[in-house]
Amino acid sequence: MKKIFDTGGRKFTLTNEYNDLKTKVHEMLLDMIDLTLIGTLDKTLLRNEIRRVIENILANDGFNVPLNFDEKEMLCKEVEDEVMGLGPIEPFMHDPTVTDILVNTYRQVYVERYGKLYLTSARFRDDIHLKKIIDRIVSAVGRRIDESSPMVDARLADGSRVNAIVPPLAIDGPSLSIRRFAVDPLELEDLVTLRTVTEEIGELIKGIVASRLNVLISGGTGTGKTTLLNVFSRFIPANERIITIEDSAELQLKQEHVVRLETRPANIEGKGEITQRDLVRNSLRMRPDRIIVGEVRSGEVLDMLQAMNTGHDGSLTTIHANSPRDALLRLETLVAMSGLNIPNDAVRRYVASAIDVIVHLQRLMDGTRKIVSLQEIVGMEGNVITMQEIFFFEQTGIDKEGKVKGRFRITGIMPKFAERFRAKGIAIPPGLLDGSRVMEI
């Protein structure tokens, strides 16, 4: 069976003979090098030494597979990735355009670029090969994966989030998902360039953070909630003490006075688990000015709301939801999951007094992300939380290239938080909220 391999615009048609050659060279290389030194040597020196040994193997061991220069370079690079990196998916770990790497058994590797999924020509040799790479990833973070513990959620050294699942839970073979994060996180100017927001709305976001409003960022999977949370955090003054709480540390704050906390799963005996709720409770004893919870998804939401209601203004968090109203419903549901028998009306009033602003994100059909709505919580009417929309994104069509066309509409409603802006001496962009406006993008 032939395999088409695409490397930087050059395509090689490779047979099973090539794959067998690579496997043999890899096995011989492992017999000739000291694996215990891999973690101690400089990576550049190690790659040079591995390349030298591979070239000696090809020259001296009588392999009869004719390789041109490009094919030999590719062979060396693939074997280096097998020894030092993540095998066939290692090149994607260095590609800044790739945001997700999705391995569906050893036969298929998908990547996400600019919000869209693409099937790649990369593949693993078999299930055993893929399992070895997964073991390499999870062992590096002190975890294990096998039949007794067939699921792992972990974090790589570069901050990328990894989820792996193996048989018997994964019926067709091991599966691996890697959510990558940029070395240099996006700034507000980048979101303006990407048309996620406009420059005027960006100024409004700065004011929302600076005036210490409590913000809930909502959206579906892959809409950019963590990215936007990072952007919001940029506008927290440097003299404030920030505590971040996450299941898997992804936030990349640039302030100096930051304490980063991360949950801990139970050990193999089922003991030692530290949940987000434990960390939120503990953070209240650490004299925080701001608390940032990466994502509320369980009983910790009640402690987060308590913090927002007891002097920790300016706190930020995210939640999975399909709309701002759905986000409020999810908060109620999560409070119910905390195990306390609290009447629904009391929960809603608690939410209404804790959250000031809901920012909702959406990934559109062309893969772009947009802030599609910013709503202010204004209080209660009867037993219903009332909100008013400050701006929203309106899709007007699709151009010839399949790109979404649209505009941001300012509703013209003067938000209640305008008083907070004035009290803090923060200026609202001139004319932004002085009546309904349309901003084409």
KAGIBEL-V769993 format. One record per residue. N is the residue number from 1. SS is DSSP state (2 for helix, 1 for strand, 0 for the rest). PSI is psi in whole degrees, -180 to 180 (999 if undefined). D_FIRST is the distance of its C-alpha to the first C-alpha in Angstrom with 2 decimals. Layout:
[[N & SS & PSI & D_FIRST] [N & SS & PSI & D_FIRST]]
This chain:
[[1 & 0 & 134 & 0.00] [2 & 0 & 152 & 3.79] [3 & 1 & 130 & 6.72] [4 & 1 & 120 & 10.15] [5 & 1 & 124 & 12.89] [6 & 1 & 119 & 16.44] [7 & 1 & 102 & 19.24] [8 & 0 & 36 & 22.69] [9 & 0 & -14 & 21.97] [10 & 1 & 128 & 19.71] [11 & 1 & 130 & 16.07] [12 & 1 & 138 & 13.59] [13 & 1 & 112 & 10.16] [14 & 1 & 137 & 8.67] [15 & 0 & 177 & 6.10] [16 & 2 & -24 & 6.29] [17 & 2 & -38 & 9.52] [18 & 2 & -45 & 10.92] [19 & 2 & -39 & 10.61] [20 & 2 & -40 & 12.25] [21 & 2 & -47 & 14.78] [22 & 2 & -41 & 15.68] [23 & 2 & -44 & 16.30] [24 & 2 & -44 & 18.45] [25 & 2 & -42 & 20.35] [26 & 2 & -46 & 21.02] [27 & 2 & -42 & 22.39] [28 & 2 & -37 & 24.51] [29 & 2 & -43 & 25.80] [30 & 2 & -30 & 26.97] [31 & 2 & -21 & 28.84] [32 & 2 & -14 & 30.58] [33 & 0 & 158 & 31.77] [34 & 0 & 106 & 34.30] [35 & 2 & -23 & 32.70] [36 & 2 & -16 & 36.22] [37 & 2 & -9 & 36.86] [38 & 0 & -40 & 34.04] [39 & 0 & -8 & 36.32] [40 & 0 & -21 & 39.33] [41 & 0 & 155 & 38.20] [42 & 0 & 135 & 38.07] [43 & 2 & -38 & 34.54] [44 & 2 & -45 & 34.74] [45 & 2 & -40 & 35.98] [46 & 2 & -43 & 33.36] [47 & 2 & -41 & 30.48] [48 & 2 & -41 & 32.10] [49 & 2 & -41 & 32.46] [50 & 2 & -42 & 28.84] [51 & 2 & -41 & 27.74] [52 & 2 & -43 & 30.20] [53 & 2 & -40 & 28.94] [54 & 2 & -45 & 25.26] [55 & 2 & -37 & 26.38] [56 & 2 & -40 & 28.44] [57 & 2 & -46 & 25.59] [58 & 2 & -33 & 23.41] [59 & 2 & -30 & 26.52] [60 & 2 & -7 & 27.96] [61 & 0 & 14 & 25.39] [62 & 0 & 30 & 23.99] [63 & 0 & 135 & 20.37] [64 & 0 & 11 & 19.07] [65 & 0 & 116 & 16.29] [66 & 0 & 126 & 17.98] [67 & 0 & 132 & 18.22] [68 & 0 & -179 & 20.47] [69 & 2 & -46 & 22.89] [70 & 2 & -40 & 20.98] [71 & 2 & -37 & 17.82] [72 & 2 & -40 & 20.28] [73 & 2 & -42 & 22.10] [74 & 2 & -40 & 19.10] [75 & 2 & -47 & 18.29] [76 & 2 & -43 & 21.98] [77 & 2 & -42 & 22.20] [78 & 2 & -40 & 19.34] [79 & 2 & -39 & 20.88] [80 & 2 & -43 & 24.29] [81 & 2 & -33 & 23.26] [82 & 2 & -38 & 22.03] [83 & 2 & -44 & 25.43] [84 & 2 & -24 & 27.76] [85 & 0 & -141 & 26.30] [86 & 0 & 31 & 24.04] [87 & 2 & -133 & 20.64] [88 & 2 & -23 & 18.18] [89 & 2 & 1 & 21.10] [90 & 2 & -42 & 23.65] [91 & 2 & -34 & 23.51] [92 & 2 & -25 & 24.46] [93 & 2 & -16 & 27.42] [94 & 0 & 5 & 28.82] [95 & 0 & 112 & 28.26] [96 & 0 & -15 & 31.68] [97 & 0 & -12 & 30.41] [98 & 1 & 124 & 28.36] [99 & 1 & -24 & 30.63] [100 & 1 & 140 & 28.31] [101 & 1 & 120 & 25.01] [102 & 1 & 112 & 23.69] [103 & 1 & 111 & 20.97] [104 & 1 & 88 & 20.20] [105 & 0 & -178 & 18.60] [106 & 0 & -14 & 15.85] [107 & 0 & -27 & 13.36] [108 & 1 & 135 & 15.75] [109 & 1 & 118 & 18.15] [110 & 1 & 150 & 20.84] [111 & 1 & 153 & 23.68] [112 & 1 & 127 & 27.04] [113 & 1 & 128 & 28.60] [114 & 0 & 39 & 32.09] [115 & 0 & 3 & 32.16] [116 & 1 & 147 & 28.92] [117 & 1 & 140 & 25.54] [118 & 1 & 136 & 22.30] [119 & 1 & 129 & 18.66] [120 & 0 & 170 & 17.13] [121 & 0 & -5 & 13.74] [122 & 0 & 146 & 14.76] [123 & 0 & 157 & 13.53] [124 & 0 & 164 & 14.59] [125 & 0 & -44 & 12.92] [126 & 0 & -175 & 14.62] [127 & 2 & -37 & 18.09] [128 & 2 & -42 & 19.84] [129 & 2 & -48 & 18.67] [130 & 2 & -41 & 19.93] [131 & 2 & -36 & 23.06] [132 & 2 & -42 & 23.87] [133 & 2 & -42 & 23.91] [134 & 2 & -43 & 26.08] [135 & 2 & -38 & 28.35] [136 & 2 & -40 & 28.75] [137 & 2 & -51 & 29.86] [138 & 2 & -32 & 32.28] [139 & 2 & -28 & 33.76] [140 & 2 & -22 & 34.72] [141 & 0 & 19 & 37.02] [142 & 0 & 28 & 38.44] [143 & 0 & 171 & 36.63] [144 & 0 & 155 & 34.52] [145 & 0 & 126 & 31.97] [146 & 0 & -168 & 31.36] [147 & 0 & -32 & 32.10] [148 & 0 & -23 & 35.79] [149 & 0 & 77 & 35.30] [150 & 0 & 6 & 32.00] [151 & 1 & 140 & 32.80] [152 & 1 & 135 & 33.61] [153 & 1 & 118 & 34.96] [154 & 1 & -179 & 35.41] [155 & 1 & 133 & 35.95] [156 & 0 & 170 & 34.41] [157 & 0 & -30 & 36.75] [158 & 0 & 5 & 36.32] [159 & 0 & -8 & 37.42] [160 & 0 & 142 & 34.06] [161 & 1 & 132 & 34.09] [162 & 1 & 134 & 31.41] [163 & 1 & 129 & 30.88] [164 & 1 & 144 & 28.62] [165 & 1 & 135 & 28.45] [166 & 0 & 168 & 26.79] [167 & 0 & 149 & 26.94] [168 & 0 & -5 & 29.11] [169 & 0 & -40 & 29.95] [170 & 0 & 107 & 26.38] [171 & 0 & -41 & 25.12] [172 & 0 & 0 & 21.34] [173 & 0 & 173 & 21.25] [174 & 0 & 146 & 22.84] [175 & 1 & 142 & 23.60] [176 & 1 & 133 & 24.95] [177 & 1 & 130 & 27.07] [178 & 1 & 120 & 28.69] [179 & 1 & 112 & 31.54] [180 & 0 & 153 & 32.26] [181 & 0 & 144 & 35.71] [182 & 0 & 144 & 36.89] [183 & 0 & -43 & 38.57] [184 & 0 & 104 & 41.36] [185 & 0 & 155 & 42.00] [186 & 0 & 146 & 42.94] [187 & 0 & 174 & 46.62] [188 & 2 & -38 & 48.72] [189 & 2 & -34 & 48.50] [190 & 2 & -39 & 44.70] [191 & 2 & -35 & 45.11] [192 & 2 & -43 & 47.57] [193 & 2 & -39 & 45.17] [194 & 0 & -2 & 42.39] [195 & 0 & 29 & 45.04] [196 & 0 & -36 & 44.84] [197 & 0 & 172 & 48.62] [198 & 0 & 167 & 51.32] [199 & 2 & -40 & 53.48] [200 & 2 & -42 & 56.52] [201 & 2 & -34 & 54.73] [202 & 2 & -40 & 53.49] [203 & 2 & -37 & 57.16] [204 & 2 & -40 & 57.91] [205 & 2 & -43 & 55.19] [206 & 2 & -45 & 56.79] [207 & 2 & -37 & 60.12] [208 & 2 & -43 & 58.78] [209 & 2 & -45 & 57.59] [210 & 2 & -31 & 60.64] [211 & 0 & 7 & 63.03] [212 & 0 & 44 & 61.50] [213 & 0 & 145 & 60.35] [214 & 0 & 125 & 58.12] [215 & 1 & 134 & 54.77] [216 & 1 & 119 & 52.10] [217 & 1 & 122 & 48.77] [218 & 1 & 159 & 46.87] [219 & 1 & 169 & 43.54] [220 & 0 & -176 & 40.26] [221 & 0 & 134 & 37.16] [222 & 0 & 18 & 35.87] [223 & 0 & -11 & 38.96] [224 & 0 & 27 & 40.09] [225 & 2 & -46 & 42.90] [226 & 2 & -39 & 42.51] [227 & 2 & -46 & 42.27] [228 & 2 & -36 & 45.48] [229 & 2 & -40 & 47.13] [230 & 2 & -44 & 46.49] [231 & 2 & -45 & 48.07] [232 & 2 & -41 & 51.06] [233 & 2 & -21 & 51.59] [234 & 0 & -25 & 52.09] [235 & 0 & 10 & 55.49] [236 & 0 & 128 & 56.93] [237 & 0 & 146 & 59.78] [238 & 0 & -20 & 59.18] [239 & 0 & 7 & 62.29] [240 & 0 & 145 & 60.98] [241 & 0 & 122 & 59.43] [242 & 1 & 134 & 56.04] [243 & 1 & 124 & 54.30] [244 & 1 & 141 & 50.69] [245 & 1 & 122 & 49.30] [246 & 1 & 154 & 45.61] [247 & 0 & -44 & 43.18] [248 & 0 & 116 & 40.72] [249 & 0 & 115 & 42.38] [250 & 0 & -26 & 41.07] [251 & 0 & 145 & 44.27] [252 & 0 & 76 & 44.99] [253 & 0 & 146 & 48.74] [254 & 0 & -5 & 50.43] [255 & 0 & 160 & 53.89] [256 & 0 & -35 & 55.25] [257 & 0 & 72 & 57.03] [258 & 1 & 133 & 54.04] [259 & 1 & 120 & 53.41] [260 & 1 & 125 & 49.85] [261 & 1 & 144 & 49.43] [262 & 1 & 140 & 46.28] [263 & 0 & 164 & 46.06] [264 & 1 & 128 & 45.10] [265 & 0 & 165 & 43.26] [266 & 0 & 150 & 44.69] [267 & 0 & -175 & 43.87] [268 & 0 & -21 & 42.37] [269 & 0 & 2 & 45.85] [270 & 0 & 18 & 46.09] [271 & 0 & 164 & 48.74] [272 & 0 & 9 & 49.26] [273 & 0 & 135 & 47.82] [274 & 1 & 117 & 49.32] [275 & 0 & 170 & 48.85] [276 & 2 & -34 & 49.41] [277 & 2 & -41 & 52.69] [278 & 2 & -43 & 53.86] [279 & 2 & -38 & 53.06] [280 & 2 & -45 & 54.79] [281 & 2 & -44 & 57.86] [282 & 2 & -35 & 57.86] [283 & 2 & -27 & 57.47] [284 & 0 & -19 & 60.77] [285 & 0 & 4 & 62.49] [286 & 0 & 15 & 60.98] [287 & 0 & 56 & 63.14] [288 & 0 & 146 & 60.46] [289 & 0 & -38 & 61.37] [290 & 1 & 141 & 58.07] [291 & 1 & 128 & 55.53] [292 & 1 & 116 & 51.97] [293 & 1 & 122 & 49.80] [294 & 0 & -46 & 46.12] [295 & 0 & 129 & 45.75] [296 & 0 & 128 & 48.09] [297 & 0 & 7 & 46.33] [298 & 0 & -151 & 48.76] [299 & 0 & -14 & 52.38] [300 & 2 & -15 & 52.68] [301 & 2 & -35 & 53.43] [302 & 2 & -43 & 57.00] [303 & 2 & -34 & 57.64] [304 & 2 & -45 & 56.17] [305 & 2 & -37 & 58.54] [306 & 2 & -41 & 61.39] [307 & 2 & -43 & 60.69] [308 & 2 & -30 & 60.72] [309 & 2 & -5 & 64.00] [310 & 0 & 41 & 65.71] [311 & 0 & -3 & 65.79] [312 & 0 & 61 & 62.21] [313 & 0 & 153 & 62.08] [314 & 0 & 14 & 59.17] [315 & 0 & 153 & 56.53] [316 & 1 & 145 & 53.01] [317 & 1 & 170 & 50.23] [318 & 1 & 163 & 47.30] [319 & 1 & 145 & 46.42] [320 & 1 & 123 & 43.70] [321 & 0 & 158 & 45.28] [322 & 0 & -9 & 44.80] [323 & 0 & 164 & 48.24] [324 & 2 & -41 & 51.34] [325 & 2 & -38 & 53.09] [326 & 2 & -33 & 50.12] [327 & 2 & -41 & 50.26] [328 & 2 & -40 & 53.86] [329 & 2 & -39 & 52.97] [330 & 2 & -38 & 50.30] [331 & 2 & -44 & 52.90] [332 & 2 & -45 & 55.21] [333 & 2 & -42 & 52.55] [334 & 2 & -36 & 51.68] [335 & 2 & -41 & 55.39] [336 & 2 & -32 & 55.66] [337 & 2 & -12 & 52.84] [338 & 0 & -12 & 55.00] [339 & 0 & -2 & 57.02] [340 & 0 & 138 & 60.35] [341 & 0 & 83 & 62.24] [342 & 0 & 131 & 63.06] [343 & 0 & 147 & 64.23] [344 & 2 & -40 & 61.96] [345 & 2 & -41 & 64.74] [346 & 2 & -40 & 65.20] [347 & 2 & -45 & 61.48] [348 & 2 & -41 & 61.45] [349 & 2 & -34 & 64.54] [350 & 2 & -44 & 63.02] [351 & 2 & -45 & 59.88] [352 & 2 & -33 & 62.02] [353 & 2 & -20 & 64.12] [354 & 2 & -47 & 61.21] [355 & 0 & 133 & 58.70] [356 & 0 & -42 & 59.94] [357 & 1 & 138 & 56.93] [358 & 1 & 125 & 53.60] [359 & 1 & 121 & 50.91] [360 & 1 & 131 & 48.07] [361 & 1 & 152 & 44.65] [362 & 1 & 143 & 42.03] [363 & 1 & 120 & 38.57] [364 & 0 & 174 & 38.70] [365 & 0 & -21 & 36.08] [366 & 0 & 5 & 35.15] [367 & 0 & -10 & 34.46] [368 & 0 & 152 & 37.81] [369 & 1 & 143 & 40.18] [370 & 1 & 145 & 43.85] [371 & 1 & 106 & 47.00] [372 & 1 & -12 & 47.87] [373 & 1 & 140 & 51.14] [374 & 1 & 118 & 53.73] [375 & 1 & 145 & 56.33] [376 & 1 & 133 & 59.43] [377 & 1 & 124 & 60.72] [378 & 1 & -8 & 64.43] [379 & 1 & -150 & 65.62] [380 & 1 & 144 & 66.23] [381 & 1 & 106 & 67.68] [382 & 0 & -122 & 68.62] [383 & 0 & 24 & 65.61] [384 & 1 & 132 & 63.02] [385 & 1 & 128 & 61.70] [386 & 1 & 141 & 62.41] [387 & 1 & 156 & 60.34] [388 & 1 & 135 & 60.79] [389 & 1 & 127 & 58.01] [390 & 1 & -42 & 58.60] [391 & 1 & 162 & 55.71] [392 & 1 & 161 & 52.56] [393 & 1 & 133 & 49.64] [394 & 1 & 117 & 49.70] [395 & 1 & 131 & 46.64] [396 & 1 & -11 & 47.78] [397 & 1 & -167 & 44.61] [398 & 1 & 134 & 41.29] [399 & 0 & -177 & 41.07] [400 & 0 & -25 & 38.84] [401 & 0 & 5 & 36.22] [402 & 0 & 10 & 36.04] [403 & 0 & 141 & 38.25] [404 & 1 & 132 & 40.91] [405 & 1 & 146 & 44.47] [406 & 1 & -170 & 47.39] [407 & 1 & 153 & 50.48] [408 & 1 & 132 & 52.20] [409 & 1 & 123 & 55.45] [410 & 1 & 128 & 58.28] [411 & 0 & -21 & 60.34] [412 & 0 & 0 & 63.62] [413 & 0 & 128 & 64.47] [414 & 0 & 116 & 66.13] [415 & 0 & 154 & 64.51] [416 & 0 & -30 & 66.67] [417 & 0 & -5 & 64.93] [418 & 2 & -31 & 66.61] [419 & 2 & -39 & 69.62] [420 & 2 & -40 & 67.57] [421 & 2 & -49 & 66.49] [422 & 2 & -40 & 70.13] [423 & 2 & -33 & 71.25] [424 & 2 & -1 & 68.68] [425 & 0 & 28 & 69.51] [426 & 0 & 129 & 66.07] [427 & 0 & 134 & 66.08] [428 & 0 & 136 & 64.10] [429 & 0 & 130 & 62.66] [430 & 0 & 128 & 65.48] [431 & 0 & -4 & 65.28] [432 & 0 & -41 & 62.04] [433 & 0 & 19 & 63.70] [434 & 0 & 31 & 66.76] [435 & 0 & 166 & 65.64] [436 & 0 & 136 & 62.54] [437 & 1 & 158 & 60.23] [438 & 1 & 130 & 56.94] [439 & 1 & 104 & 54.56] [440 & 1 & 146 & 51.89] [441 & 0 & 999 & 48.57]]
